[in-house]
Amino acid sequence: MPAEIFYVEDNPGEVYLLQEAVRTLNENVQLVTAGDGEAALALLRSKSVRPSVIVLDLGLPGIGGIEVLRAVKSDPELMTVPTVVFAGKAARQRIEMAGFAPELFLVKPMDLAGYMGVAEQIIALCG
């Protein structure tokens, strides 16, 4: 079964950059996306996606990234799935205060070259 990265991001440009970086580094890793927290939780709860890694943007419309992280880390079936949070440096303290730490906390890069480095770290979590 190929590795699957579940990327929860509302900005299509950000999705494109990570998708291209992942595809360049490893064609066997599939990137599945959701555009907001509600859609992400619905897909995870329905078991439509069984990701190797969950990557979250914190600034999601509706249900935010911290709430999605809380739901993932509280679910016995998902709590062992590695999580990566994409956000600004100031958001790290908010996440730590919420009590649910991701395996990786990354600041979003601004270009494809930066996304290549980020994608390498995320793919490494796929096991």
N, C-alpha and C positions, 0 to 999 in steps of 0.2 A: 504494500500500500504506500503510495507516494506521500511525502510530507506535505502538510497543508498549513499555510500561514493564514490566519483569519485577521484581516485588517479592518478595523472600525474607524472610518474616516469620512468626513462630510465634504472634503475638498477634492474634486476629481483630479486636479493637478498633482496633489500629493500622492494619490493612489497610483497615478500613472508613473511617477518617478520611482516609487518602491517596486511597482510591477516590472518596470524595465530593468531595474537593478537585480531583482531576484531572477528574472528570466536570463539575464546575461551571466549570472554566477552559477545557476543550477537550474536547468530546464526540467528537472524532475520534481521540483518544489512548486506546488500549486498555490496561488494567491487567491483567496476568496475574500470578498469585501461586503461590508454593510455600511450604509451611509449615515446611520444614527444609532443611538443606544437602544431604542425600542426594537429596531429591526435586528440588531445584534443579539439581544436577549431572546427574541422570538426564535431566531435560527438556532441558537445554542440550546434552548429548552426543547425544541422540536427534534433535536439531534440530527438536523439536516446537515450540519457541519460538525466534524470531529477534529478540531485543529490540533496540530502539533505545537503551535505557538499562537497566542492571541496578542495582537498589537493594537493598542488603544490610543486614540487622540483624546485628550481630556476635554477640549472645547467642542463637544458635540451638541447639536440642537436637541431639545427635549431631555431625555435621560442622558446625563453627562457621563464622561469617562470614569469618574470616581465611582459613580453608582454602578456602572457596568463592572468595574474591577471588584467592588464589594460583592456583587452578585456572583461573580466567577469564583472568588476566593471563599465564598460561603457555601458553594454547591459541592457536595461530596464527589460528584462525578467530574467536576471541572477544576477543583482546587489544586490538582497536581499539574495542570497544564501551565507551562511557563508563560508568563505575561511580560509584555514590554509596554511601557508608557512613553508616548511622544508628547513632550510639552516643554514649556520654558523652564528655566532653572528655578524660578520662584515657586512653581507648582510642586516641586519635590516635597517641600515642607507640608503643603496641604495634604498630599497623599500619605505622608508619614503620620500626620495627625489623625487621618481617617482610620489608621491601623491596618491597612492592607497594602503591603509593599510588593511591588512587582519584582521580577527577577532582574530586569534591566530598566533603567530610566535613561532615555536618550533625548537629546535636544534635536529637533528636526533640522536636518541640513537644508541648505538653500539651492542645491543643484544636484545633478545626476551623479557627479563624482562623490559628493558627500553621501548620497544615498547608497552608493556602492559599499562604503565602509559600514554603514548602518545595516544593510542587507546581509553582509558577512556575519555580523554579530547575531542577527535574528536567525539566519539559517543554522548557525552553530547550535542554537537552542533546540532545533528540530530533532536532534539526537541522531 
